[in-house]
Amino acid sequence: MKINEIRALNIEELSKELEDSKLALMNLRFKTVAMQLSDVNEISRTKRKISRIKTVIRERELAKVIE
């Protein structure tokens, strides 16, 4: 998911997407331990997605404070 797609979401959708991504990261870590993960780069992509979502949420929080 690209940053423009993330910015298009509202706060509720961002929260839901953040929960889903964190759950997906947990599952990827379990798969890594069980040697079932074929694409190891998927963990990095998921972490990056979580970071992007958190960044957009923080940007919106700061925008409310400034206004």
Buried (B, 14 or more C-beta within 10 A) or exposed (E): EEEEEBEEBEEEEBEEBBEEBEEBBEEBEEBEEEEEBEEEEBBEBBEEBBEBBEEBBEEEEEEEEEE
